[in-house]
Amino acid sequence: MPLTPSETRRLLAELQITPRRFLGQNFLVDGNIVRKSIELAAVRPGEAVVEIGPGLGTLTVALLEAGAEVWAVEKDRRLHAFLAAEVAPRFPGRLHLCEGDAVEQPLAGLPAARAAGGFKVVANLPFAISSPWMDTVLAGPLPGHMVLMLQREAAARYTAEPGTKDYGAISIFLQSAYAAAAAHRVSPACFHPRPEVESCLLRLARRPEPFVFPSPARRLIRACFQQRRKQIASLLRGRLAADAAADWLAGLTRAGLGPRARPEQISLAQWRGLAVP
C-alpha cells in the first residue's frame, strides 16, 4: 500500500526533503490509483518497465511486486539514495536505478538489447518535463505500451483531434505512433502535496505500424504550429528553400488541401503524407 499523506510528510521530513515544484514533486498517496496504473499497463512477470521520477517508490514497489524488472531514473539525489538503500535490496537484481535528468535519459538506462525485446513505460510523470520527455521518447525506440500520469491539459493535447484548440505538433507525433486514450481522471487529493490541477491516467498502445516523423519534418511541423492560424503556404515559403517549399505545396495538393489550409486543419494522415512524399 502507498504511504498515507501523513506518512509521506513524516518520511520526507526524515529525509530532509521539501517537495520542489520545479521538479514536479507531487507524491502519489492513493492506493486505488496505483492499482489502476498496474491494471491498465497489464504488467506481467519478467517484463521490462521504465519508470520516470520514482520518488519515494510507491509505484516502483507495485511494479516490482507485479513481477516486473524496473529501470527508473530519479533526478533528486536524496530520493535516489533512499530508493537504492530501502527499495532495491528488497528486490535483488530487479530494480535498476540511475540518477539524472529524464529528458536526457528518457528510458532510464534501459539496455538497447532489452529495449529491442519490448518494454513498457509506467510513470507518474513529473509535470514539468512531460512534453520534452514525450518528444524525446517519440524519436524511438518506442515502448510497446505506456501508462502515464499527466496533467489533464497535457493529456488533452496528446489526444486532440484536428481542428480543435488543443491539436498541435505533439498530437500529430504521438497519435501517428500510438493509439491514445484518457483512461482515468485523478483528483489533486491523490497526491502530496496537492497539485493545483487535475490529473489523468493516459493509456498508450503502440500502433501495428507506428510512424516516426523524420527530424526535419518534426522541426518544420513544430514551427508551423507556432503560427497555427496562418496559411500553410505562407508558412512553408517563409521557412523552406524554394524547391523544398514547392515539394511540400505539391504534397498539399495531392492530399486534397489548398495553400490556404492552416496547420490545425491538416489531419494526421495528411501530415504523414507531407513528411514522406
Backbone as numpy.savetxt, mean C-alpha at the origin, in Angstrom:
# Nx Ny Nz CAx CAy CAz Cx Cy Cz
-4.30 -12.04 21.97 -5.14 -10.84 21.97 -4.27 -9.59 21.97
-4.71 -8.54 21.27 -3.96 -7.29 21.28 -3.94 -6.68 22.68
-2.99 -5.82 22.91 -2.96 -5.05 24.14 -4.15 -4.10 24.17
-4.72 -3.89 25.34 -5.77 -2.89 25.50 -5.14 -1.50 25.42
-5.98 -0.46 25.27 -5.41 0.89 25.26 -4.57 1.20 26.50
-5.06 0.79 27.69 -4.30 1.07 28.91 -2.99 0.27 28.94
-3.04 -0.99 28.49 -1.81 -1.79 28.43 -0.83 -1.22 27.41
-1.37 -0.72 26.30 -0.51 -0.11 25.29 0.17 1.13 25.85
-0.59 1.97 26.55 0.00 3.17 27.15 1.09 2.80 28.16
0.81 1.76 28.97 1.78 1.34 29.98 3.07 0.84 29.34
2.94 0.02 28.30 4.12 -0.53 27.65 4.92 0.58 26.95
4.23 1.48 26.28 4.93 2.59 25.63 5.67 3.44 26.65
5.06 3.63 27.83 5.73 4.40 28.89 6.98 3.67 29.37
6.88 2.34 29.52 8.04 1.55 29.94 9.17 1.66 28.92
8.80 1.70 27.64 9.80 1.80 26.57 10.22 3.24 26.31
9.61 4.16 27.05 9.89 5.60 26.91 9.63 6.06 25.47
8.49 5.62 24.95 8.09 5.97 23.58 6.83 6.82 23.62
6.90 7.98 23.01 5.73 8.81 22.78 5.34 8.67 21.31
4.13 8.20 21.01 3.74 8.03 19.60 3.99 9.29 18.78
4.59 9.11 17.63 4.97 10.22 16.77 4.02 10.31 15.58
3.38 11.46 15.46 2.43 11.65 14.38 3.10 11.54 13.01
4.31 12.11 12.88 4.95 12.12 11.57 5.36 10.72 11.12
5.44 9.77 12.06 5.70 8.38 11.70 4.41 7.59 11.54
3.28 8.23 11.78 2.00 7.52 11.66 1.84 6.44 12.71
2.32 6.71 13.93 2.29 5.69 14.98 0.94 5.69 15.70
0.02 4.92 15.16 -1.27 4.67 15.78 -1.37 3.17 15.98
-1.30 2.72 17.23 -1.17 1.30 17.54 -2.55 0.64 17.61
-2.69 -0.47 16.90 -3.96 -1.20 16.84 -4.24 -1.88 18.18
-5.45 -1.65 18.73 -5.79 -2.21 20.04 -7.12 -2.97 20.01
-7.59 -3.33 18.83 -8.88 -4.02 18.69 -8.66 -5.41 18.11
-8.97 -6.43 18.93 -8.75 -7.81 18.50 -9.59 -8.22 17.31
-10.80 -7.68 17.20 -11.65 -8.03 16.07 -11.04 -7.59 14.75
-10.39 -6.43 14.74 -9.76 -5.93 13.51 -8.54 -6.77 13.16
-7.80 -7.19 14.16 -6.66 -8.07 13.91 -7.14 -9.37 13.28
-8.17 -9.98 13.87 -8.70 -11.23 13.33 -9.25 -11.03 11.92
-9.90 -9.90 11.68 -10.45 -9.63 10.35 -9.33 -9.51 9.33
-8.22 -8.90 9.70 -7.09 -8.77 8.78 -6.54 -10.14 8.39
-6.39 -11.01 9.38 -5.87 -12.36 9.11 -6.85 -13.14 8.24
-8.13 -12.98 8.54 -9.17 -13.68 7.76 -9.18 -13.21 6.31
-9.12 -11.90 6.09 -9.14 -11.37 4.72 -7.91 -11.80 3.93
-6.79 -11.91 4.62 -5.55 -12.30 3.94 -5.47 -13.80 3.70
-6.33 -14.58 4.38 -6.32 -16.04 4.25 -4.91 -16.59 4.43
-4.27 -16.18 5.51 -2.89 -16.59 5.77 -2.83 -18.08 6.08
-1.90 -18.75 5.42 -1.72 -20.19 5.62 -0.33 -20.49 6.17
-0.18 -21.59 6.90 1.13 -21.93 7.46 2.21 -22.01 6.37
3.35 -21.43 6.68 4.49 -21.48 5.76 4.53 -20.36 4.75
3.46 -19.57 4.63 3.46 -18.48 3.65 4.40 -17.36 4.07
4.96 -16.69 3.07 5.78 -15.51 3.30 4.86 -14.29 3.35
4.98 -13.52 4.42 4.15 -12.32 4.60 5.05 -11.15 4.96
4.85 -10.03 4.29 5.56 -8.79 4.58 4.65 -7.90 5.42
5.23 -7.33 6.48 4.49 -6.38 7.32 5.26 -5.07 7.38
4.55 -3.97 7.29 5.15 -2.64 7.35 4.76 -1.98 8.66
5.76 -1.49 9.39 5.48 -0.79 10.64 4.83 -1.68 11.69
5.50 -2.74 12.15 4.88 -3.68 13.09 4.61 -3.09 14.48
5.27 -2.00 14.83 4.99 -1.35 16.11 5.27 -2.24 17.29
4.25 -2.49 18.12 4.40 -3.33 19.30 4.15 -4.80 18.99
3.88 -5.14 17.74 3.80 -6.53 17.34 2.42 -7.17 17.42
1.38 -6.37 17.56 0.02 -6.93 17.68 -0.35 -7.77 16.46
-0.23 -7.19 15.28 -0.54 -7.92 14.05 0.54 -8.95 13.75
1.76 -8.63 14.07 2.89 -9.54 13.83 2.67 -10.88 14.51
2.31 -10.83 15.78 2.09 -12.06 16.55 0.94 -12.86 15.95
-0.12 -12.18 15.55 -1.26 -12.88 14.95 -0.86 -13.58 13.65
-0.04 -12.93 12.84 0.45 -13.55 11.60 1.31 -14.77 11.91
2.18 -14.64 12.90 3.05 -15.76 13.27 2.24 -16.91 13.86
1.24 -16.60 14.66 0.39 -17.65 15.24 -0.43 -18.36 14.17
-0.67 -17.67 13.04 -1.37 -18.30 11.91 -0.43 -19.17 11.09
0.86 -19.17 11.44 1.82 -20.04 10.76 2.67 -19.37 9.71
2.50 -18.06 9.52 3.26 -17.36 8.48 4.72 -17.18 8.88
5.56 -17.00 7.87 6.92 -16.53 8.09 6.91 -15.05 7.71
7.32 -14.20 8.64 7.08 -12.76 8.51 8.38 -11.98 8.33
8.36 -11.10 7.33 9.43 -10.11 7.15 8.82 -8.75 7.48
9.40 -8.05 8.45 8.82 -6.79 8.92 9.87 -5.70 8.98
9.49 -4.50 8.54 10.40 -3.35 8.59 9.82 -2.32 9.55
10.65 -1.88 10.49 10.24 -0.90 11.51 11.24 0.24 11.55
10.75 1.47 11.44 11.64 2.63 11.41 12.10 3.06 12.79
11.25 2.88 13.79 11.58 3.31 15.15 12.54 2.31 15.79
13.73 2.77 16.11 14.77 1.88 16.65 14.34 1.21 17.94
13.62 1.92 18.78 13.20 1.35 20.07 12.18 0.24 19.87
11.26 0.42 18.95 10.29 -0.64 18.67 10.95 -1.83 18.00
11.90 -1.57 17.12 12.65 -2.66 16.49 13.35 -3.49 17.56
13.99 -2.82 18.53 14.69 -3.54 19.59 13.71 -4.33 20.46
12.55 -3.76 20.73 11.54 -4.46 21.52 11.08 -5.73 20.81
10.79 -5.63 19.53 10.34 -6.80 18.77 11.41 -7.88 18.71
12.66 -7.46 18.53 13.76 -8.42 18.46 13.95 -9.14 19.79
13.71 -8.44 20.89 13.94 -9.03 22.21 12.74 -9.81 22.72
11.53 -9.35 22.41 10.34 -9.91 23.05 9.48 -10.80 22.15
9.50 -10.55 20.86 8.62 -11.31 19.96 9.39 -12.36 19.16
10.50 -11.99 18.56 11.24 -12.93 17.71 11.61 -14.23 18.42
12.07 -14.21 19.69 12.44 -15.47 20.34 11.28 -16.44 20.52
10.05 -15.94 20.50 8.89 -16.81 20.66 8.60 -17.62 19.40
9.15 -17.18 18.27 8.88 -17.83 16.99 10.22 -18.01 16.25
11.05 -18.93 16.72 12.41 -19.05 16.19 12.43 -19.24 14.67
13.22 -18.39 14.00 13.43 -18.52 12.56 12.29 -18.05 11.69
11.22 -17.50 12.29 10.06 -17.12 11.47 9.77 -15.63 11.45
10.48 -14.84 12.25 10.31 -13.39 12.22 11.63 -12.75 11.82
11.62 -12.10 10.67 12.82 -11.47 10.13 12.61 -9.95 10.18
13.34 -9.29 11.05 13.16 -7.87 11.28 14.25 -7.07 10.60
13.87 -5.94 10.03 14.87 -5.00 9.56 14.47 -3.61 10.03
15.47 -2.81 10.32 15.24 -1.45 10.80 15.47 -0.49 9.64
14.50 0.37 9.38 14.69 1.31 8.29 13.39 1.88 7.77
13.50 2.57 6.65 12.38 3.25 6.00 11.68 2.29 5.05
10.37 2.14 5.21 9.63 1.18 4.39 9.56 1.59 2.93
9.68 2.88 2.62 9.68 3.30 1.23 10.97 2.86 0.55
12.07 2.84 1.31 13.35 2.38 0.78 13.46 0.86 0.82
12.76 0.23 1.75 12.75 -1.24 1.87 11.29 -1.71 1.86
10.62 -1.56 0.72 9.16 -1.80 0.69 8.75 -3.23 0.98
9.68 -4.18 0.79 9.35 -5.58 1.07 10.13 -6.11 2.27
10.64 -5.20 3.09 11.23 -5.54 4.38 12.37 -6.54 4.29
13.12 -6.48 3.19 14.25 -7.39 3.05 13.89 -8.79 2.62
12.68 -9.00 2.15 12.27 -10.33 1.66 13.22 -10.76 0.54
13.87 -11.93 0.68 14.81 -12.37 -0.36 14.12 -12.55 -1.71
14.84 -12.24 -2.77 14.27 -12.32 -4.12 13.76 -13.72 -4.42
14.49 -14.74 -3.98 14.08 -16.11 -4.25 12.75 -16.42 -3.56
12.56 -15.89 -2.36 11.31 -16.13 -1.65 10.17 -15.33 -2.28
10.48 -14.11 -2.71 9.47 -13.29 -3.38 8.98 -13.97 -4.66
9.91 -14.60 -5.38 9.55 -15.27 -6.63 8.57 -16.41 -6.40
8.58 -16.98 -5.20 7.68 -18.08 -4.89 6.30 -17.64 -4.44
6.08 -16.33 -4.39 4.79 -15.80 -3.98 4.79 -15.33 -2.54
4.17 -14.20 -2.30 4.11 -13.66 -0.94 2.92 -12.72 -0.83
2.58 -12.38 0.42 1.49 -11.47 0.71 2.02 -10.29 1.53
1.25 -9.22 1.54 1.51 -8.10 2.44 0.29 -7.91 3.31
0.50 -7.90 4.62 -0.57 -7.62 5.58 -0.02 -6.56 6.52
-0.65 -5.39 6.57 -0.03 -4.31 7.33 -1.03 -3.26 7.78
-0.78 -2.75 8.98 -1.40 -1.52 9.46 -0.49 -0.42 8.97
-0.70 0.01 7.74 0.26 0.86 7.05 0.29 2.26 7.66
1.48 2.72 8.09 1.56 4.10 8.61 1.00 5.09 7.60
0.07 5.91 8.05 -0.64 6.81 7.12 0.32 7.71 6.34
1.41 8.12 6.99 2.30 9.09 6.37 3.01 8.56 5.13
3.10 7.23 5.00 3.88 6.68 3.88 3.04 5.87 2.91
1.74 5.84 3.08 0.93 4.91 2.28 1.10 5.13 0.78
1.06 6.37 0.32 1.15 6.62 -1.13 2.54 6.34 -1.70
3.62 6.87 -1.10 4.94 6.55 -1.67 5.29 5.08 -1.56
4.86 4.42 -0.48 5.12 2.98 -0.36 4.40 2.21 -1.46
3.13 2.52 -1.66 2.36 1.82 -2.69 2.96 2.04 -4.07
3.37 3.26 -4.35 3.96 3.57 -5.64 5.21 2.73 -5.88
6.00 2.53 -4.83 7.21 1.72 -4.95 6.88 0.25 -5.15
5.92 -0.26 -4.40 5.54 -1.67 -4.51 4.99 -1.98 -5.90
4.25 -1.05 -6.48 3.63 -1.30 -7.78 4.64 -1.35 -8.93
5.88 -1.01 -8.65 6.93 -1.16 -9.66 7.40 -2.62 -9.74
6.98 -3.47 -8.78 7.31 -4.89 -8.77 8.56 -5.17 -7.93
8.72 -6.47 -7.49 7.81 -7.60 -7.70 6.50 -7.43 -6.94
5.44 -7.95 -7.53 4.10 -7.72 -6.99 3.68 -8.82 -6.01
3.20 -8.44 -4.82 2.61 -9.44 -3.93 1.38 -10.08 -4.57
1.11 -11.32 -4.19 -0.09 -11.97 -4.70 -1.36 -11.36 -4.12
-1.32 -11.08 -2.83 -2.46 -10.46 -2.13 -1.93 -9.44 -1.13
-2.74 -8.43 -0.87 -2.43 -7.47 0.18 -3.70 -7.16 0.96
-3.54 -7.03 2.26 -4.60 -6.51 3.13 -3.97 -5.37 3.91
-4.47 -4.16 3.67 -3.84 -2.96 4.21 -4.83 -2.13 5.01
-4.38 -1.69 6.17 -5.13 -0.69 6.92 -4.70 0.68 6.42
-5.68 1.46 5.95 -5.39 2.76 5.36 -6.39 3.80 5.84
-6.05 5.07 5.70 -7.05 6.10 5.83 -8.14 5.86 4.78
-9.39 6.15 5.14 -10.48 5.96 4.17 -10.26 6.80 2.92
-9.65 7.97 3.08 -9.40 8.82 1.93 -8.42 8.16 0.96
-7.41 7.50 1.50 -6.45 6.80 0.65 -7.12 5.63 -0.05
-7.92 4.86 0.68 -8.64 3.73 0.07 -9.55 4.21 -1.05
-10.16 5.39 -0.86 -11.04 5.94 -1.91 -10.24 6.27 -3.16
-9.03 6.78 -3.01 -8.19 7.08 -4.18 -7.78 5.80 -4.89
-7.46 4.78 -4.13 -6.99 3.53 -4.73 -8.09 2.81 -5.51
-9.33 2.97 -5.07 -10.44 2.24 -5.70 -11.30 3.12 -6.60
-10.89 4.36 -6.83 -11.72 5.33 -7.56 -11.91 4.94 -9.02
-13.06 5.32 -9.57 -13.39 5.06 -10.97 -13.17 6.32 -11.80
-12.97 6.16 -13.12 -12.79 7.33 -13.99 -13.94 8.31 -13.86
-13.59 9.59 -13.93 -14.61 10.62 -13.87 -14.97 11.07 -12.48
-14.42 10.42 -11.45 -14.70 10.82 -10.07 -13.56 11.70 -9.55
-13.83 12.42 -8.47 -12.85 13.37 -7.95 -11.62 12.66 -7.36
-11.78 11.41 -6.93 -10.66 10.69 -6.32 -9.80 9.95 -7.34
-10.25 9.87 -8.58 -9.53 9.13 -9.62 -8.24 9.87 -9.96
-7.13 9.13 -9.93 -5.84 9.74 -10.22 -4.83 8.71 -10.67
-3.58 9.12 -10.73 -2.53 8.24 -11.23 -2.44 6.96 -10.40
-2.51 7.07 -9.06 -2.37 5.88 -8.23 -3.54 4.92 -8.45
-4.73 5.45 -8.75 -5.89 4.59 -9.07 -5.58 3.74 -10.29
-4.98 4.36 -11.28 -4.67 3.69 -12.55 -3.60 2.63 -12.35
-2.52 3.00 -11.68 -1.42 2.06 -11.49 -1.86 0.85 -10.66
-2.60 1.11 -9.58 -2.99 0.02 -8.69 -4.02 -0.89 -9.34
-5.07 -0.31 -9.91 -6.15 -1.14 -10.45 -5.75 -1.87 -11.73
-4.68 -1.45 -12.37 -4.19 -2.19 -13.54 -3.46 -3.46 -13.13
-3.06 -3.53 -11.87 -2.37 -4.72 -11.36 -3.22 -5.53 -10.39
-4.19 -4.88 -9.74 -4.95 -5.53 -8.67 -6.45 -5.27 -8.78
-7.22 -6.26 -8.36 -8.64 -6.04 -8.06 -8.70 -5.54 -6.63
-9.27 -4.36 -6.43 -9.23 -3.70 -5.13 -10.64 -3.52 -4.58
-10.79 -3.78 -3.27 -12.09 -3.60 -2.63 -11.91 -3.15 -1.20
-12.65 -2.11 -0.81 -12.68 -1.69 0.58 -13.50 -2.73 1.35
-12.87 -3.43 2.28 -13.50 -4.60 2.88 -14.12 -4.35 4.25
-13.63 -3.34 4.99 -14.13 -3.17 6.36 -13.77 -1.78 6.86
-14.77 -1.05 7.37 -14.50 0.25 7.96 -13.96 0.08 9.38
-13.05 0.96 9.76 -12.39 0.84 11.07 -12.48 2.19 11.79
-13.02 2.15 13.00 -13.21 3.36 13.79 -11.89 3.85 14.40
-11.76 5.15 14.63 -10.58 5.66 15.33 -10.40 5.03 16.71
-11.50 4.55 17.32 -11.42 3.94 18.65 -10.62 2.65 18.66
-10.31 2.11 17.50 -9.55 0.86 17.41 -8.05 1.08 17.54
-7.63 2.33 17.75 -6.21 2.66 17.80 -5.87 3.46 19.06
-4.60 3.37 19.42 -4.03 4.29 20.42 -2.73 4.86 19.86
-2.62 6.19 19.86 -3.68 7.16 20.09 -4.70 7.14 18.95
-5.86 7.69 19.19 -6.90 7.71 18.16 -6.51 8.67 17.04
-6.53 8.20 15.79 -6.31 9.13 14.69 -7.52 10.04 14.51
-7.34 11.11 13.77 -8.42 12.06 13.56 -9.33 11.67 12.40
-9.00 10.57 11.73 -9.77 10.14 10.56 -10.18 8.69 10.72
-11.20 8.28 9.96 -11.58 6.87 9.93 -10.64 6.11 9.01
-10.54 4.82 9.27 -9.67 3.96 8.49 -10.48 2.90 7.77
-9.78 2.10 6.99 -10.45 1.09 6.18 -9.47 -0.05 5.91
-9.97 -1.27 5.98 -9.18 -2.42 5.52 -9.42 -2.57 4.02
-8.35 -2.51 3.27 -8.42 -2.64 1.81 -7.85 -3.99 1.41
-8.62 -4.74 0.64 -8.17 -6.05 0.16 -7.80 -5.95 -1.32
-6.61 -6.42 -1.65 -6.09 -6.35 -3.02 -5.69 -7.74 -3.48
-6.22 -8.16 -4.62 -5.87 -9.45 -5.21 -5.23 -9.21 -6.57
-4.03 -9.72 -6.76 -3.33 -9.49 -8.03 -4.12 -10.10 -9.18
-4.21 -9.34 -10.26 -4.93 -9.81 -11.44 -4.16 -10.95 -12.12
-4.88 -11.81 -12.86 -4.19 -12.91 -13.56 -3.09 -12.43 -14.50
-3.31 -11.28 -15.13 -2.30 -10.68 -16.00 -2.11 -9.21 -15.58
-1.40 -8.99 -14.48 -1.23 -7.62 -14.00 -0.42 -6.78 -14.97
-0.79 -5.53 -15.09 -0.07 -4.61 -15.97 0.72 -3.63 -15.11
2.03 -3.56 -15.35 2.89 -2.62 -14.65 3.33 -1.55 -15.65
2.97 -0.32 -15.39 3.30 0.76 -16.31 4.81 1.01 -16.35
5.38 1.17 -17.54 6.80 1.54 -17.64 7.05 2.88 -16.94
8.26 3.05 -16.45 8.59 4.27 -15.69 8.28 5.56 -16.45
8.64 5.68 -17.75 8.33 6.94 -18.44 6.83 7.23 -18.48
6.02 6.19 -18.69 4.57 6.39 -18.71 4.05 6.78 -17.33
4.62 6.19 -16.29 4.21 6.54 -14.92 4.46 8.02 -14.64
5.65 8.47 -15.03 5.98 9.88 -14.80 5.03 10.81 -15.56
4.73 10.44 -16.80 3.86 11.28 -17.62 2.43 11.31 -17.08
1.91 10.15 -16.73 0.54 10.09 -16.20 0.43 10.87 -14.90
1.43 10.71 -14.04 1.43 11.46 -12.79 1.43 12.96 -13.05
2.24 13.38 -14.01 2.30 14.81 -14.35 0.97 15.30 -14.92
0.33 14.48 -15.74 -0.95 14.88 -16.33 -2.00 15.12 -15.25
-2.00 14.29 -14.21 -3.02 14.44 -13.17 -2.75 15.62 -12.24
-1.58 16.22 -12.35 -1.34 17.45 -11.59 -2.17 18.60 -12.17
-2.62 18.43 -13.41 -3.52 19.40 -14.05 -4.69 18.62 -14.67
-5.42 17.93 -13.81 -6.39 16.93 -14.23 -7.54 17.49 -15.07
-7.80 18.79 -14.96 -8.91 19.38 -15.71 -8.47 19.94 -17.06
-7.18 19.87 -17.34 -6.68 20.42 -18.59 -6.83 19.38 -19.70
-6.98 19.83 -20.94 -7.14 18.91 -22.06 -5.85 18.13 -22.29
-6.01 16.84 -22.59 -4.86 15.95 -22.67 -3.90 16.35 -23.79
-4.41 16.83 -24.91 -3.53 17.22 -26.02 -2.58 18.33 -25.59
-3.10 19.30 -24.87 -2.28 20.41 -24.39 -1.23 19.92 -23.40
-1.63 19.00 -22.52 -0.69 18.46 -21.54 0.45 17.70 -22.23
0.11 16.88 -23.22 1.12 16.09 -23.90 2.09 16.97 -24.67
1.56 17.95 -25.37 2.44 18.83 -26.15 3.36 19.64 -25.23
2.90 19.92 -24.03 3.71 20.70 -23.11 4.77 19.89 -22.40
4.67 18.55 -22.43 5.58 17.72 -21.65 6.40 16.73 -22.48
6.09 16.59 -23.77 6.78 15.62 -24.61 7.37 16.29 -25.83
8.40 15.66 -26.38 8.92 16.09 -27.68 7.82 15.91 -28.73
7.94 16.63 -29.83 6.88 16.65 -30.84 6.52 15.26 -31.34
7.53 14.42 -31.64 7.23 13.09 -32.18 6.57 12.20 -31.13
7.03 12.29 -29.89 6.43 11.49 -28.82 4.99 11.93 -28.56
4.77 13.24 -28.56 3.41 13.75 -28.36 2.49 13.28 -29.48
3.02 13.27 -30.71 2.23 12.81 -31.85 1.84 11.34 -31.69
2.77 10.52 -31.19 2.47 9.10 -30.96 1.34 8.94 -29.94
1.41 9.68 -28.84 0.38 9.59 -27.81 -0.96 10.09 -28.35
-0.93 11.16 -29.12 -2.18 11.69 -29.68 -2.80 10.71 -30.67
-1.94 10.00 -31.42 -2.45 8.97 -32.32 -3.09 7.85 -31.51
-2.46 7.53 -30.38 -3.03 6.52 -29.49 -4.37 6.93 -28.93
-4.52 8.22 -28.64 -5.81 8.72 -28.17 -6.90 8.49 -29.21
-6.55 8.74 -30.45 -7.52 8.55 -31.53 -7.91 7.08 -31.64
-6.90 6.19 -31.56 -7.19 4.74 -31.64 -8.08 4.30 -30.48
-7.91 4.96 -29.34 -8.69 4.59 -28.16 -10.08 5.21 -28.16
-10.38 5.95 -29.22 -11.70 6.57 -29.32 -11.83 7.86 -28.53
-10.68 8.48 -28.22 -10.68 9.72 -27.46 -10.24 10.88 -28.34
-10.79 12.03 -28.10 -10.37 13.21 -28.83 -9.32 13.98 -28.05
-8.68 14.95 -28.68 -7.64 15.72 -28.02 -8.16 16.57 -26.86
-9.48 16.73 -26.77 -10.04 17.54 -25.69 -10.33 16.72 -24.43
-10.10 15.42 -24.50 -10.32 14.58 -23.31 -9.42 15.05 -22.17
-9.89 14.87 -20.96 -9.11 15.25 -19.78 -8.62 13.98 -19.09
-7.49 14.06 -18.37 -6.92 12.87 -17.74 -7.93 12.07 -16.92
-8.80 12.77 -16.19 -9.74 12.08 -15.30 -10.83 11.34 -16.05
-10.95 11.58 -17.37 -11.98 10.91 -18.18 -11.46 9.66 -18.88
-10.17 9.42 -18.81 -9.55 8.31 -19.56 -9.56 7.06 -18.68
-10.07 5.97 -19.22 -10.23 4.73 -18.45 -8.91 4.01 -18.25
-8.93 3.00 -17.38 -7.73 2.19 -17.14 -7.24 1.56 -18.43
-8.15 0.93 -19.16 -7.76 0.25 -20.40 -7.18 1.23 -21.41
-7.75 2.42 -21.47 -7.25 3.42 -22.41 -5.86 3.92 -22.02
-5.63 4.13 -20.73 -4.29 4.52 -20.29 -3.28 3.43 -20.59
-3.66 2.16 -20.39 -2.74 1.06 -20.70 -2.42 1.04 -22.19
-3.44 1.26 -23.01 -3.22 1.28 -24.45 -2.30 2.40 -24.88
-2.39 3.54 -24.21 -1.52 4.67 -24.53 -0.08 4.40 -24.09
0.06 3.72 -22.95 1.40 3.47 -22.41 2.19 2.48 -23.26
1.49 1.52 -23.87 2.15 0.52 -24.71 1.44 0.50 -26.06
1.84 1.39 -26.97 1.15 1.48 -28.27 1.21 0.17 -29.04
